[in-house]
Structures are given as C-alpha cells and as structure tokens.
C-alpha cells in the first residue's frame, strides 16, 4: 500500500518505522533537516504540506492513504481536506483539540476526513483501561480489542452468586449495550440463543464498548469481587484529565479533579456531573495535606506541562502513593519519567502513533483471534463497495452462511453499536464476527 505521511515529527516517524517493512512510504516535512534521519527506502519531499505542488511532488495521486501528523491541528485538518479534493485516497488526521473530533464524530463526512485520531480521548481511554480493573478486584479471563479499540471482547466466569445465574439471554435487557454471544460449558463452546439459561461455572463471551464491557463485568461479578469505592484524584484539568473523568463517570470510583485555573475549573464543574472539581494549585504541599491527596487510592498526574508533572509526581512519591500514573508530553523527558518508581508513564504521542499504525494495519481485515481449544475464531472486516453483504440485514447475513456465527458488534462512523436482526450493513461498516467454523471461508465471501 502507498502511504503519504505529512509531518516528520515523533508521531510521523513512529508510524513510518512501524509500516515501512510492508508498505511504500513517502514523507513530507517543511523542515528539511527533519528528513535527514529518514531511511533511504522512504521518498522524502521538503516543503509545506498545505501547498498543492508539494503534495503533487510527493506523489499524492498514487497514495492510497494520506496521513497528516504535524503538531498543528488546523494544518492536519486542511491537509486531509486538500488530499480528499485532489484524490480519492483515505485520509487520516491527528488532532489534539477535542472540538475537531467532536464535530467529526457528529457530522458525517466533516472536513473530508475519513479517520480522525483524537489524542486526548485516546490517551484517556488508555488510562482508564490501565486503572479501572486495578480498582475492581475483578478481571476478565480473556479479552481483545477491535475496531481501533472501540469494541471489546471479554470472557467472564459466572460464580454461584452472580446475578445472571438462572436467567436467559433474553432476560438480560438491562444491558442493551452488551452482546452476549457465546458460552463455555463443560469445556465446550457454543453460540447462545435467546433461550440459553446461564449456570454456575459458565464462561460467557461478550462484546461491546470497552467501558460498558468493563462495567458489565463488575455488575455480574461475585459479591466477594465487587469493587470497593476507590478514590481517584486527577491532578490537572486539561483535555486529557477532563476526558478521563468523563469516561469514569459511570463507575463506582469516587473522582476528584484538581485544576489551578479558575475559568477551567468552572468549565469542569459545569460539564462533569459526578466528579468533584477543586480549584487549587497541586504543586503546593498545603493542598495535598488539606485535601488528603496522599490517601487517594489512585493518582493521575496530567497537567499540560512536563515540568509541573515531574514536580507533582515527585511529591506523590514522597507520600508513597501506591498507584500513580503520570503523563509526559515531550519525548526528551520520557526516560526521566520512566526512571521514577511509579505505576505507569503515559506518553500521548506514543498512544497516537500506535493507534494510527493499528488503524492502517487493520484497514480491511484485522485482529484474527482464536478462541480457547480452537473452539472458534473472531475477526473484524470492513465492508467495501464490492462486498456481497452490503445493504443486507444481519438476519439476511446469517442466512447467507451455513456455518454458525454471530456479529458481536459493529463500528459505524466511528461509533460502536450492538446490531439487531434488522440492522442493515452499510458501506464502511466494520463488523466483528465470532464463528465456530473457519474464519477464512467467511472472509472470502464477505
């Protein structure tokens, strides 16, 4: 595949290094010195990616994917829009300001961008995935992520006091955003029907949005495994802190978010319904003492300034906090933060680069997963204009194949949905399918 990357900064370079072995890469950057460190296998063009002549010189007409990864959101969006006007390529834009992603999420075809990678939301999701189950004492037996981490498959064991024991699949209507598709019982795996009744010891396979799947796992857990109401302090109310608080609002965690700027603190208070917002300077030890921050079960240090993050992280270390996660924005400081004895260092640019790479690698068929004892396979596939199932309903899809399977979830216009029998399959949809037959046979027909 021919891929044009505009922006040879850390994100662009990371994506190039991940893809160079299997794809034909071209890169553009207005800083010629940034191109000096690029391998000779990559075609490079020095110039402004906002200029049509530069894009033409870089081979945009042959590119199947155009990826804009500069440090400027407006530039990335404009490059994606220009690329779409010039060719029929697939466009991906990296953004840091959630307002761009919000518009793109709610308006089909906005900006002419096919995929928008939102740094704040992606980083917040990684943080919640990292910390949420640590606070629950409940873990899934097996789990996989699909569709750019927007769909999760998990397997949970049902203990004797689980609320699902004795219920049928049809009686699980309180979980509309979860799709229970299979059950391991007596070492045998089978797809469920609406009449399947759950028994003690069953291991059920479910699909849904990651946070909803995690919450489902908690609600059906044994009473001995129910989460305590851990306290979670977010030190910094920027975009990442705000997005993290939003994602955790439906959990039992008791969330506080500290923000120094009065106007930003007011914004957070107006837009967060569950979290407690405190306007305070977290670099002052008196604030730590007065607000009992050292007693918090989980600390997230996430201001927009690395020096502040380092100082606050060191303060947290002095208080011997047990679970402390810190952000580092600039690559040059990454090794410094990693030398600190804390739970995890999260680097948003690495998160973005990894997400872009996964997106491209999984463009049409991705994440083929084999279930235990070769009892089934899970795969995701993107529906293109030549697909035999385009515009068919899920019910019609099921009648098209002899082998047993279930559509666990779908991704449409960047939103995960749980399909019903009447859901129609549209161009660009990504289906996550579990089959007890051969996935390869289905992929060929789809």
KOLBAZA-525634 format. One record per residue (C-alpha): x, y, z; residue in one letter. Coordinates in steps of 0.25 Angstrom, whole numbers, plus 5000, padded with zeros to 4 digits. Layout:
BEGIN
@east: X north: Y up: Z residuo: A
...
***
This chain:
BEGIN
@east: 5000 north: 5000 up: 5000 residuo: X
@east: 5005 north: 5014 up: 4997 residuo: X
@east: 5004 north: 5023 up: 5009 residuo: X
@east: 5008 north: 5038 up: 5009 residuo: X
@east: 5011 north: 5044 up: 5023 residuo: X
@east: 5011 north: 5059 up: 5024 residuo: X
@east: 5019 north: 5062 up: 5037 residuo: X
@east: 5033 north: 5056 up: 5041 residuo: X
@east: 5032 north: 5059 up: 5056 residuo: X
@east: 5031 north: 5048 up: 5066 residuo: X
@east: 5017 north: 5043 up: 5062 residuo: X
@east: 5020 north: 5042 up: 5047 residuo: X
@east: 5034 north: 5036 up: 5050 residuo: X
@east: 5028 north: 5025 up: 5059 residuo: X
@east: 5017 north: 5021 up: 5049 residuo: X
@east: 5027 north: 5021 up: 5037 residuo: X
@east: 5036 north: 5012 up: 5045 residuo: X
@east: 5024 north: 5002 up: 5048 residuo: X
@east: 5019 north: 5002 up: 5034 residuo: X
@east: 5032 north: 5002 up: 5025 residuo: X
@east: 5034 north: 4987 up: 5024 residuo: X
@east: 5021 north: 4985 up: 5018 residuo: X
@east: 5017 north: 4998 up: 5011 residuo: X
@east: 5022 north: 5008 up: 5001 residuo: X
@east: 5024 north: 5021 up: 5009 residuo: X
@east: 5026 north: 5035 up: 5005 residuo: X
@east: 5028 north: 5047 up: 5015 residuo: X
@east: 5027 north: 5062 up: 5014 residuo: X
@east: 5032 north: 5072 up: 5024 residuo: X
@east: 5035 north: 5087 up: 5023 residuo: X
@east: 5047 north: 5085 up: 5031 residuo: X
@east: 5058 north: 5079 up: 5022 residuo: X
@east: 5067 north: 5075 up: 5034 residuo: X
@east: 5056 north: 5066 up: 5040 residuo: X
@east: 5056 north: 5058 up: 5027 residuo: X
@east: 5071 north: 5055 up: 5028 residuo: X
@east: 5069 north: 5044 up: 5038 residuo: X
@east: 5059 north: 5036 up: 5030 residuo: X
@east: 5063 north: 5023 up: 5023 residuo: X
@east: 5067 north: 5023 up: 5009 residuo: X
@east: 5055 north: 5014 up: 5005 residuo: X
@east: 5045 north: 5025 up: 5008 residuo: X
@east: 5043 north: 5036 up: 4998 residuo: X
@east: 5044 north: 5050 up: 5004 residuo: X
@east: 5040 north: 5064 up: 5000 residuo: X
@east: 5044 north: 5076 up: 5007 residuo: X
@east: 5032 north: 5087 up: 5007 residuo: X
@east: 5019 north: 5091 up: 5012 residuo: X
@east: 5009 north: 5081 up: 5012 residuo: X
@east: 4998 north: 5091 up: 5010 residuo: X
@east: 5003 north: 5094 up: 4996 residuo: X
@east: 4997 north: 5086 up: 4985 residuo: X
@east: 5010 north: 5086 up: 4977 residuo: X
@east: 5017 north: 5080 up: 4989 residuo: X
@east: 5007 north: 5069 up: 4991 residuo: X
@east: 5007 north: 5066 up: 4976 residuo: X
@east: 5022 north: 5065 up: 4976 residuo: X
@east: 5021 north: 5055 up: 4988 residuo: X
@east: 5012 north: 5046 up: 4979 residuo: X
@east: 4999 north: 5049 up: 4985 residuo: X
@east: 4992 north: 5044 up: 4973 residuo: X
@east: 4997 north: 5030 up: 4975 residuo: X
@east: 4995 north: 5030 up: 4990 residuo: X
@east: 4984 north: 5021 up: 4996 residuo: X
@east: 4985 north: 5027 up: 5010 residuo: X
@east: 4989 north: 5041 up: 5013 residuo: X
@east: 4993 north: 5043 up: 5028 residuo: X
@east: 4995 north: 5057 up: 5034 residuo: X
@east: 5003 north: 5057 up: 5047 residuo: X
@east: 5008 north: 5071 up: 5048 residuo: X
@east: 5008 north: 5078 up: 5062 residuo: X
@east: 4997 north: 5087 up: 5057 residuo: X
@east: 4982 north: 5083 up: 5057 residuo: X
@east: 4977 north: 5093 up: 5047 residuo: X
@east: 4989 north: 5089 up: 5037 residuo: X
@east: 4985 north: 5074 up: 5039 residuo: X
@east: 4971 north: 5076 up: 5036 residuo: X
@east: 4974 north: 5085 up: 5024 residuo: X
@east: 4983 north: 5075 up: 5018 residuo: X
@east: 4973 north: 5064 up: 5020 residuo: X
@east: 4963 north: 5073 up: 5013 residuo: X
@east: 4972 north: 5076 up: 5001 residuo: X
@east: 4976 north: 5062 up: 4999 residuo: X
@east: 4961 north: 5058 up: 4998 residuo: X
@east: 4959 north: 5069 up: 4988 residuo: X
@east: 4971 north: 5064 up: 4980 residuo: X
@east: 4969 north: 5049 up: 4980 residuo: X
@east: 4960 north: 5038 up: 4985 residuo: X
@east: 4970 north: 5034 up: 4996 residuo: X
@east: 4967 north: 5030 up: 5010 residuo: X
@east: 4970 north: 5042 up: 5019 residuo: X
@east: 4975 north: 5041 up: 5034 residuo: X
@east: 4977 north: 5054 up: 5042 residuo: X
@east: 4983 north: 5055 up: 5056 residuo: X
@east: 4977 north: 5065 up: 5065 residuo: X
@east: 4979 north: 5070 up: 5080 residuo: X
@east: 4967 north: 5079 up: 5081 residuo: X
@east: 4955 north: 5070 up: 5084 residuo: X
@east: 4946 north: 5081 up: 5078 residuo: X
@east: 4951 north: 5076 up: 5064 residuo: X
@east: 4948 north: 5061 up: 5068 residuo: X
@east: 4934 north: 5065 up: 5073 residuo: X
@east: 4930 north: 5072 up: 5060 residuo: X
@east: 4935 north: 5060 up: 5052 residuo: X
@east: 4928 north: 5050 up: 5061 residuo: X
@east: 4915 north: 5057 up: 5060 residuo: X
@east: 4915 north: 5061 up: 5045 residuo: X
@east: 4917 north: 5050 up: 5034 residuo: X
@east: 4928 north: 5054 up: 5025 residuo: X
@east: 4932 north: 5066 up: 5033 residuo: X
@east: 4945 north: 5073 up: 5027 residuo: X
@east: 4946 north: 5062 up: 5017 residuo: X
@east: 4954 north: 5053 up: 5027 residuo: X
@east: 4952 north: 5038 up: 5027 residuo: X
@east: 4958 north: 5036 up: 5041 residuo: X
@east: 4961 north: 5046 up: 5052 residuo: X
@east: 4971 north: 5042 up: 5063 residuo: X
@east: 4968 north: 5050 up: 5076 residuo: X
@east: 4980 north: 5050 up: 5085 residuo: X
@east: 4972 north: 5054 up: 5097 residuo: X
@east: 4961 north: 5043 up: 5096 residuo: X
@east: 4971 north: 5032 up: 5092 residuo: X
@east: 4980 north: 5035 up: 5104 residuo: X
@east: 4969 north: 5036 up: 5114 residuo: X
@east: 4964 north: 5022 up: 5109 residuo: X
@east: 4977 north: 5016 up: 5111 residuo: X
@east: 4978 north: 5022 up: 5125 residuo: X
@east: 4964 north: 5017 up: 5129 residuo: X
@east: 4967 north: 5003 up: 5123 residuo: X
@east: 4980 north: 5003 up: 5131 residuo: X
@east: 4974 north: 5007 up: 5144 residuo: X
@east: 4959 north: 5003 up: 5144 residuo: X
@east: 4961 north: 4988 up: 5146 residuo: X
@east: 4972 north: 4990 up: 5156 residuo: X
@east: 4962 north: 4996 up: 5165 residuo: X
@east: 4951 north: 4986 up: 5164 residuo: X
@east: 4958 north: 4973 up: 5168 residuo: X
@east: 4950 north: 4966 up: 5156 residuo: X
@east: 4957 north: 4962 up: 5143 residuo: X
@east: 4952 north: 4956 up: 5131 residuo: X
@east: 4958 north: 4943 up: 5127 residuo: X
@east: 4961 north: 4947 up: 5113 residuo: X
@east: 4960 north: 4960 up: 5105 residuo: X
@east: 4963 north: 4966 up: 5092 residuo: X
@east: 4961 north: 4980 up: 5086 residuo: X
@east: 4956 north: 4982 up: 5072 residuo: X
@east: 4952 north: 4994 up: 5063 residuo: X
@east: 4962 north: 5004 up: 5067 residuo: X
@east: 4960 north: 5000 up: 5082 residuo: X
@east: 4945 north: 5004 up: 5081 residuo: X
@east: 4940 north: 4989 up: 5082 residuo: X
@east: 4944 north: 4980 up: 5093 residuo: X
@east: 4942 north: 4965 up: 5094 residuo: X
@east: 4943 north: 4959 up: 5108 residuo: X
@east: 4941 north: 4946 up: 5115 residuo: X
@east: 4935 north: 4945 up: 5129 residuo: X
@east: 4933 north: 4933 up: 5138 residuo: X
@east: 4919 north: 4933 up: 5146 residuo: X
@east: 4920 north: 4929 up: 5160 residuo: X
@east: 4909 north: 4924 up: 5169 residuo: X
@east: 4904 north: 4937 up: 5173 residuo: X
@east: 4905 north: 4944 up: 5160 residuo: X
@east: 4892 north: 4952 up: 5157 residuo: X
@east: 4892 north: 4945 up: 5143 residuo: X
@east: 4890 north: 4930 up: 5149 residuo: X
@east: 4877 north: 4925 up: 5145 residuo: X
@east: 4874 north: 4936 up: 5135 residuo: X
@east: 4873 north: 4934 up: 5120 residuo: X
@east: 4880 north: 4943 up: 5110 residuo: X
@east: 4866 north: 4950 up: 5107 residuo: X
@east: 4865 north: 4954 up: 5121 residuo: X
@east: 4878 north: 4962 up: 5120 residuo: X
@east: 4871 north: 4974 up: 5115 residuo: X
@east: 4877 north: 4983 up: 5126 residuo: X
@east: 4890 north: 4982 up: 5117 residuo: X
@east: 4886 north: 4988 up: 5104 residuo: X
@east: 4900 north: 4992 up: 5100 residuo: X
@east: 4905 north: 4978 up: 5103 residuo: X
@east: 4904 north: 4966 up: 5093 residuo: X
@east: 4906 north: 4952 up: 5100 residuo: X
@east: 4909 north: 4943 up: 5088 residuo: X
@east: 4915 north: 4930 up: 5094 residuo: X
@east: 4917 north: 4921 up: 5106 residuo: X
@east: 4928 north: 4911 up: 5110 residuo: X
@east: 4921 north: 4900 up: 5118 residuo: X
@east: 4927 north: 4887 up: 5121 residuo: X
@east: 4939 north: 4890 up: 5113 residuo: X
@east: 4930 north: 4892 up: 5101 residuo: X
@east: 4928 north: 4905 up: 5094 residuo: X
@east: 4914 north: 4909 up: 5087 residuo: X
@east: 4907 north: 4921 up: 5082 residuo: X
@east: 4896 north: 4925 up: 5090 residuo: X
@east: 4881 north: 4927 up: 5087 residuo: X
@east: 4871 north: 4936 up: 5093 residuo: X
@east: 4866 north: 4924 up: 5102 residuo: X
@east: 4880 north: 4920 up: 5107 residuo: X
@east: 4880 north: 4919 up: 5122 residuo: X
@east: 4893 north: 4923 up: 5130 residuo: X
@east: 4898 north: 4913 up: 5140 residuo: X
@east: 4909 north: 4914 up: 5151 residuo: X
@east: 4923 north: 4912 up: 5145 residuo: X
@east: 4919 north: 4917 up: 5131 residuo: X
@east: 4929 north: 4925 up: 5124 residuo: X
@east: 4922 north: 4935 up: 5115 residuo: X
@east: 4927 north: 4943 up: 5103 residuo: X
@east: 4922 north: 4957 up: 5102 residuo: X
@east: 4925 north: 4969 up: 5092 residuo: X
@east: 4922 north: 4984 up: 5094 residuo: X
@east: 4929 north: 4997 up: 5096 residuo: X
@east: 4941 north: 4995 up: 5105 residuo: X
@east: 4936 north: 5003 up: 5117 residuo: X
@east: 4922 north: 4997 up: 5116 residuo: X
@east: 4928 north: 4983 up: 5116 residuo: X
@east: 4937 north: 4986 up: 5128 residuo: X
@east: 4925 north: 4991 up: 5136 residuo: X
@east: 4917 north: 4979 up: 5132 residuo: X
@east: 4928 north: 4970 up: 5137 residuo: X
@east: 4927 north: 4977 up: 5150 residuo: X
@east: 4912 north: 4976 up: 5151 residuo: X
@east: 4911 north: 4961 up: 5149 residuo: X
@east: 4923 north: 4958 up: 5158 residuo: X
@east: 4922 north: 4950 up: 5171 residuo: X
@east: 4919 north: 4959 up: 5183 residuo: X
@east: 4933 north: 4956 up: 5188 residuo: X
@east: 4939 north: 4962 up: 5176 residuo: X
@east: 4930 north: 4975 up: 5175 residuo: X
@east: 4939 north: 4987 up: 5175 residuo: X
@east: 4941 north: 4996 up: 5187 residuo: X
@east: 4939 north: 5011 up: 5184 residuo: X
@east: 4953 north: 5015 up: 5182 residuo: X
@east: 4956 north: 5029 up: 5181 residuo: X
@east: 4963 north: 5034 up: 5169 residuo: X
@east: 4969 north: 5048 up: 5168 residuo: X
@east: 4972 north: 5054 up: 5155 residuo: X
@east: 4983 north: 5065 up: 5157 residuo: X
@east: 4981 north: 5074 up: 5145 residuo: X
@east: 4968 north: 5078 up: 5138 residuo: X
@east: 4973 north: 5079 up: 5123 residuo: X
@east: 4967 north: 5072 up: 5112 residuo: X
@east: 4973 north: 5058 up: 5116 residuo: X
@east: 4968 north: 5060 up: 5131 residuo: X
@east: 4955 north: 5064 up: 5126 residuo: X
@east: 4953 north: 5052 up: 5116 residuo: X
@east: 4958 north: 5043 up: 5127 residuo: X
@east: 4947 north: 5048 up: 5137 residuo: X
@east: 4936 north: 5047 up: 5127 residuo: X
@east: 4940 north: 5032 up: 5123 residuo: X
@east: 4940 north: 5028 up: 5138 residuo: X
@east: 4927 north: 5035 up: 5142 residuo: X
@east: 4918 north: 5022 up: 5141 residuo: X
@east: 4928 north: 5015 up: 5150 residuo: X
@east: 4928 north: 5013 up: 5165 residuo: X
@east: 4940 north: 5021 up: 5167 residuo: X
@east: 4940 north: 5034 up: 5175 residuo: X
@east: 4946 north: 5044 up: 5166 residuo: X
@east: 4952 north: 5058 up: 5169 residuo: X
@east: 4959 north: 5067 up: 5159 residuo: X
@east: 4968 north: 5078 up: 5163 residuo: X
@east: 4970 north: 5090 up: 5154 residuo: X
@east: 4978 north: 5103 up: 5156 residuo: X
@east: 4972 north: 5112 up: 5146 residuo: X
@east: 4958 north: 5117 up: 5151 residuo: X
@east: 4952 north: 5118 up: 5138 residuo: X
@east: 4955 north: 5104 up: 5134 residuo: X
@east: 4951 north: 5099 up: 5148 residuo: X
@east: 4937 north: 5106 up: 5145 residuo: X
@east: 4936 north: 5099 up: 5132 residuo: X
@east: 4939 north: 5085 up: 5138 residuo: X
@east: 4929 north: 5088 up: 5149 residuo: X
@east: 4918 north: 5091 up: 5138 residuo: X
@east: 4922 north: 5079 up: 5129 residuo: X
@east: 4925 north: 5067 up: 5139 residuo: X
@east: 4912 north: 5062 up: 5147 residuo: X
@east: 4919 north: 5052 up: 5156 residuo: X
@east: 4933 north: 5057 up: 5159 residuo: X
@east: 4937 north: 5067 up: 5170 residuo: X
@east: 4944 north: 5079 up: 5164 residuo: X
@east: 4954 north: 5086 up: 5173 residuo: X
@east: 4961 north: 5099 up: 5168 residuo: X
@east: 4975 north: 5098 up: 5175 residuo: X
@east: 4990 north: 5098 up: 5172 residuo: X
@east: 4994 north: 5084 up: 5173 residuo: X
@east: 5009 north: 5088 up: 5174 residuo: X
@east: 5006 north: 5093 up: 5188 residuo: X
@east: 5008 north: 5083 up: 5199 residuo: X
@east: 4998 north: 5090 up: 5207 residuo: X
@east: 4987 north: 5086 up: 5197 residuo: X
@east: 4992 north: 5071 up: 5198 residuo: X
@east: 4990 north: 5072 up: 5213 residuo: X
@east: 4977 north: 5079 up: 5213 residuo: X
@east: 4970 north: 5071 up: 5203 residuo: X
@east: 4977 north: 5057 up: 5207 residuo: X
@east: 4982 north: 5055 up: 5193 residuo: X
@east: 4992 north: 5045 up: 5199 residuo: X
@east: 4981 north: 5036 up: 5204 residuo: X
@east: 4975 north: 5035 up: 5190 residuo: X
@east: 4975 north: 5020 up: 5184 residuo: X
@east: 4979 north: 5025 up: 5170 residuo: X
@east: 4986 north: 5038 up: 5165 residuo: X
@east: 4987 north: 5043 up: 5151 residuo: X
@east: 4997 north: 5054 up: 5148 residuo: X
@east: 4992 north: 5060 up: 5135 residuo: X
@east: 4995 north: 5075 up: 5134 residuo: X
@east: 4999 north: 5081 up: 5121 residuo: X
@east: 5013 north: 5084 up: 5126 residuo: X
@east: 5024 north: 5073 up: 5127 residuo: X
@east: 5032 north: 5081 up: 5138 residuo: X
@east: 5019 north: 5082 up: 5146 residuo: X
@east: 5016 north: 5067 up: 5144 residuo: X
@east: 5030 north: 5064 up: 5149 residuo: X
@east: 5029 north: 5072 up: 5161 residuo: X
@east: 5015 north: 5067 up: 5165 residuo: X
@east: 5020 north: 5053 up: 5162 residuo: X
@east: 5032 north: 5054 up: 5172 residuo: X
@east: 5022 north: 5060 up: 5183 residuo: X
@east: 5014 north: 5048 up: 5181 residuo: X
@east: 5026 north: 5039 up: 5182 residuo: X
@east: 5030 north: 5045 up: 5195 residuo: X
@east: 5016 north: 5042 up: 5201 residuo: X
@east: 5018 north: 5027 up: 5196 residuo: X
@east: 5005 north: 5027 up: 5188 residuo: X
@east: 5002 north: 5013 up: 5183 residuo: X
@east: 4996 north: 5015 up: 5169 residuo: X
@east: 5002 north: 5027 up: 5162 residuo: X
@east: 5001 north: 5030 up: 5147 residuo: X
@east: 5008 north: 5042 up: 5140 residuo: X
@east: 5007 north: 5048 up: 5127 residuo: X
@east: 5020 north: 5052 up: 5119 residuo: X
@east: 5017 north: 5061 up: 5106 residuo: X
@east: 5031 north: 5063 up: 5101 residuo: X
@east: 5039 north: 5050 up: 5097 residuo: X
@east: 5052 north: 5056 up: 5102 residuo: X
@east: 5047 north: 5055 up: 5116 residuo: X
@east: 5042 north: 5041 up: 5115 residuo: X
@east: 5054 north: 5034 up: 5120 residuo: X
@east: 5054 north: 5043 up: 5132 residuo: X
@east: 5039 north: 5040 up: 5136 residuo: X
@east: 5042 north: 5025 up: 5133 residuo: X
@east: 5053 north: 5025 up: 5144 residuo: X
@east: 5043 north: 5029 up: 5154 residuo: X
@east: 5037 north: 5018 up: 5163 residuo: X
@east: 5022 north: 5020 up: 5159 residuo: X
@east: 5011 north: 5011 up: 5153 residuo: X
@east: 5012 north: 5015 up: 5139 residuo: X
@east: 5017 north: 5027 up: 5130 residuo: X
@east: 5007 north: 5030 up: 5118 residuo: X
@east: 5013 north: 5037 up: 5106 residuo: X
@east: 5001 north: 5043 up: 5098 residuo: X
@east: 5009 north: 5043 up: 5085 residuo: X
@east: 5013 north: 5029 up: 5086 residuo: X
@east: 4998 north: 5026 up: 5088 residuo: X
@east: 4994 north: 5033 up: 5076 residuo: X
@east: 5005 north: 5027 up: 5067 residuo: X
@east: 5001 north: 5013 up: 5072 residuo: X
@east: 4986 north: 5016 up: 5069 residuo: X
@east: 4990 north: 5021 up: 5055 residuo: X
@east: 4998 north: 5009 up: 5052 residuo: X
@east: 4987 north: 4999 up: 5057 residuo: X
@east: 4977 north: 5007 up: 5048 residuo: X
@east: 4985 north: 5005 up: 5036 residuo: X
@east: 4989 north: 4991 up: 5038 residuo: X
@east: 4975 north: 4987 up: 5041 residuo: X
@east: 4969 north: 4995 up: 5029 residuo: X
@east: 4960 north: 4983 up: 5024 residuo: X
@east: 4963 north: 4970 up: 5031 residuo: X
@east: 4969 north: 4971 up: 5045 residuo: X
@east: 4971 north: 4964 up: 5058 residuo: X
@east: 4968 north: 4950 up: 5055 residuo: X
@east: 4967 north: 4943 up: 5069 residuo: X
@east: 4966 north: 4929 up: 5072 residuo: X
@east: 4957 north: 4924 up: 5084 residuo: X
@east: 4962 north: 4914 up: 5094 residuo: X
@east: 4964 north: 4900 up: 5089 residuo: X
@east: 4962 north: 4905 up: 5075 residuo: X
@east: 4947 north: 4905 up: 5078 residuo: X
@east: 4944 north: 4918 up: 5069 residuo: X
@east: 4951 north: 4930 up: 5063 residuo: X
@east: 4948 north: 4945 up: 5064 residuo: X
@east: 4951 north: 4954 up: 5053 residuo: X
@east: 4948 north: 4968 up: 5048 residuo: X
@east: 4945 north: 4972 up: 5034 residuo: X
@east: 4942 north: 4985 up: 5027 residuo: X
@east: 4930 north: 4986 up: 5017 residuo: X
@east: 4934 north: 4991 up: 5004 residuo: X
@east: 4926 north: 4994 up: 4991 residuo: X
@east: 4929 north: 4980 up: 4985 residuo: X
@east: 4924 north: 4973 up: 4998 residuo: X
@east: 4913 north: 4962 up: 4996 residuo: X
@east: 4906 north: 4966 up: 5008 residuo: X
@east: 4905 north: 4981 up: 5006 residuo: X
@east: 4891 north: 4987 up: 5010 residuo: X
@east: 4887 north: 4973 up: 5015 residuo: X
@east: 4881 north: 4972 up: 5029 residuo: X
@east: 4888 north: 4964 up: 5040 residuo: X
@east: 4877 north: 4954 up: 5039 residuo: X
@east: 4880 north: 4952 up: 5024 residuo: X
@east: 4894 north: 4951 up: 5026 residuo: X
@east: 4892 north: 4940 up: 5036 residuo: X
@east: 4884 north: 4932 up: 5025 residuo: X
@east: 4896 north: 4934 up: 5015 residuo: X
@east: 4905 north: 4925 up: 5022 residuo: X
@east: 4904 north: 4910 up: 5026 residuo: X
@east: 4914 north: 4911 up: 5038 residuo: X
@east: 4910 north: 4916 up: 5052 residuo: X
@east: 4914 north: 4931 up: 5055 residuo: X
@east: 4910 north: 4943 up: 5062 residuo: X
@east: 4912 north: 4958 up: 5059 residuo: X
@east: 4918 north: 4963 up: 5073 residuo: X
@east: 4918 north: 4977 up: 5069 residuo: X
@east: 4919 north: 4988 up: 5058 residuo: X
@east: 4927 north: 5001 up: 5056 residuo: X
@east: 4919 north: 5011 up: 5048 residuo: X
@east: 4924 north: 5025 up: 5046 residuo: X
@east: 4934 north: 5024 up: 5058 residuo: X
@east: 4923 north: 5019 up: 5068 residuo: X
@east: 4921 north: 5005 up: 5073 residuo: X
@east: 4907 north: 4999 up: 5072 residuo: X
@east: 4901 north: 4985 up: 5076 residuo: X
@east: 4893 north: 4981 up: 5064 residuo: X
@east: 4880 north: 4974 up: 5064 residuo: X
@east: 4874 north: 4965 up: 5053 residuo: X
@east: 4868 north: 4977 up: 5046 residuo: X
@east: 4881 north: 4985 up: 5046 residuo: X
@east: 4886 north: 4988 up: 5031 residuo: X
@east: 4900 north: 4987 up: 5027 residuo: X
@east: 4905 north: 4999 up: 5021 residuo: X
@east: 4917 north: 5003 up: 5013 residuo: X
@east: 4929 north: 5006 up: 5022 residuo: X
@east: 4924 north: 4998 up: 5034 residuo: X
@east: 4933 north: 4989 up: 5041 residuo: X
@east: 4928 north: 4976 up: 5047 residuo: X
@east: 4934 north: 4968 up: 5058 residuo: X
@east: 4929 north: 4953 up: 5056 residuo: X
@east: 4931 north: 4941 up: 5064 residuo: X
@east: 4930 north: 4928 up: 5057 residuo: X
@east: 4931 north: 4913 up: 5061 residuo: X
@east: 4934 north: 4910 up: 5047 residuo: X
@east: 4946 north: 4915 up: 5038 residuo: X
@east: 4948 north: 4930 up: 5038 residuo: X
@east: 4956 north: 4929 up: 5025 residuo: X
@east: 4943 north: 4924 up: 5018 residuo: X
@east: 4935 north: 4935 up: 5023 residuo: X
@east: 4945 north: 4946 up: 5020 residuo: X
@east: 4946 north: 4941 up: 5005 residuo: X
@east: 4931 north: 4942 up: 5003 residuo: X
@east: 4930 north: 4955 up: 5011 residuo: X
***
